[in-house]
Amino acid sequence: MIQPIREALTAEDFAAYGQVVEVPDTGGRLINNGTAWRYDDVAELALDRDGGRPLLSLFRVQPARFPLRCTRLERHPTSSQLFLPLGERPFLVVVALGRDAPDPATLRVFVTNGHQGVNYAPGTWHHPTLALEVETDFLVLGRADTRPGDNCDELPFEGDMVFELT
């Protein structure tokens, strides 16, 4: 069965999976002789557990093809992972909860507004980044592990869901 995608990303709905990263409506401080606003601590980063260190990357992501079949999800058990689109491009966010495997009953699919990023909490199951319509660049803040593969679990998604943009 094909599920329509129409759930807008909000901080409240995404809270169980991590944080929505966007310019807050309030707070911040004026810096640089009044030419910029600075907002600190916009996400809860967890990058240095067990000897890891922050790693800043750029991803260039090809647009997803629809209908989209969700067959695999991944998670990073010891760190957060933050994705911020460059160029104000909307993208899809597919997440699920689950201790040892993604729980199909908790699967959510969100559409960002192009001004939002996401920070996945440690252990959050998610689909690899899904650009919409055009190739999209992302700034990604993750973890450089002491040994490759230490912090990435990838499993088949038993729910085998198919999604279509509406």
Secondary structure, 3 states (H helix, E strand, C coil): CEEEECEECCHHHHCCCEEEECCCCCCCEEECCCCEEECCCCCCCCCCHHHCEEEEEEEEECECCCCEEEEEEEECCCCCEEEEEECCCCEEEEEECCCCCCCHHHCEEEECCCCCEEEECCCCEECCCEECCCCEEEEEEEEECCCCCCCCEEEEEEEEEEEEEC
